[in-house]
Amino acid sequence: MFGNLEFHNPEFFWLLLVLPLAMLWYVLKKKKQTAELKVSSLKGFKVTRSSLPKLKHGLFILRLLALGLLIVALTRPQTVDVSTKTKTTRGIDIVMAIDVSASMLAKDLLPNRLEALKKVASEFIKGRPNDRIGLVEYAGEAYTKTPITSDKAIVLRSLDDIKYNTIIEGGTAIGMGLATAVNRLKDSKAKSKVIILLTDGVNNSGFIDPKIASELAQEYGIKVYTIGIGTNGMALSPVAIDSRTGQFQYGRVKVEIDEALLKDIANTTGGRYFRATNNQKLEEIYNEINKLEKTKVEEFKYSNYDELFRPLVIVAGLLLLLEFLLRNTIFRSFV
C-alpha cells in the first residue's frame, strides 16, 4: 500500500525534534500547573482518591499527537502512481531480398550459406519489434515471399520456409531481386525505407539492370544495404546433381561476387556494402545494420499524485478539539 509513498517536503521532519523538547518542558513545569496548599496535618480532612488528576496528563499527550500529525502533514505525504506510454516516432519498413540460387548451399559458412543467413536474419527480425518487414526471394527470377507486415510470427515462418528449390529459374538476377523489393516499398508511408540485399554471386539473369533498379530505389527514397556472402578464394559448392539419388555433388569452386556492383548499388542509394566471409562476420554485419537503422521510441511518463496530508490535518484538528472540550469540562477544576 505504501510502497510508492513519497514526501514532497521531507525537510519538515526536522520539526519533530520539537516534540521531545515539549515533553521535557512539560515535566519541568508540571509542578507549577496546579495550586499547592501546605498544611501541618491531613487529620480532619476526608481523603478521596480520584484518577482524574492523573488523567489530566492525557490532555498534553493529545496536544503532542496533534502537533506531530500537523508536522507530518507539512511534509505533504503522497502516493505516486506512475504510468508509462511509449510512442514510436520513426517507423522503418524493411525488405530483405535473399538470394536462393544453388550456390547459396555452399559450405564455406556452416552448415551452408543459406542456413547461416536464416539464423542470423531470424535474430535480426526478432530485434525489430517496432518495424514492418517483408521478404523477397530471387535466383534467376524474383518474387515476394512475404509483403511488409508488422506480424513478426508470419515473417519468421516465411523465413524458415525459404529453401533452395528448382521452381525458381536458376541463375542470379540481382536486378530482378532489387526491383521486386523496391516495388514492395515504393508506396510505403514509413519515415524510413530500407532494403537488405544479399547475394553470393554476380548478376547473370533477369531482364532488369541492377543499376536501373538502384536508381529506382534512390528515386523512391529507399536505402539499400548490400551484403556479399562467401569466403575469399575457393568454397565447397554444388557442381552437379547425382542422377541416381537426386542429391547435389560438391566440389571446390572459386567464389565470385560482383563487389563493384554491390558497392555501386549501396552508394547510389545512400546505404553501405558489407562482405560476410564467415558466420561471425555475417552476424556482425546484421548487428551493424541494426544499429544504423534504429527506430526512435519516445517514452512518456504520467504521474498521478494522491495527497495524504488532508486526513492528518483533520485528525489533528479533532484531537485539538477533544483536548479543548476535556480541558473546559471534565478537567476544568484541575487544569
Secondary structure, 3 states (H helix, E strand, C coil): CCCCEEECCHHHHHHHHHHHHHHHHHHHHHHHCCCCCCCCCCCCCCCCCCCHHHHCHHHHHHHHHHHHHHHHHHCCEEEEEEEEEEEECCCEEEEEEEECCHHHHCCCCCCCHHHHHHHHHHHHHHCCCCCEEEEEEECCCEEEEEEEECCHHHHHHHHHHCCCCCCCCCCCCHHHHHHHHHHHHCCCCCCEEEEEEEECCCCCCCCCCHHHHHHHHHHCCEEEEEEEECCCCEEEEEEEECCCCCCEEEEEEECCCCHHHHHHHHHHHCCCEEEECCHHHHHHHHHHHHHHCCCCEEEEEEEEEEECHHHHHHHHHHHHHHHHHHHCCCCCCCC
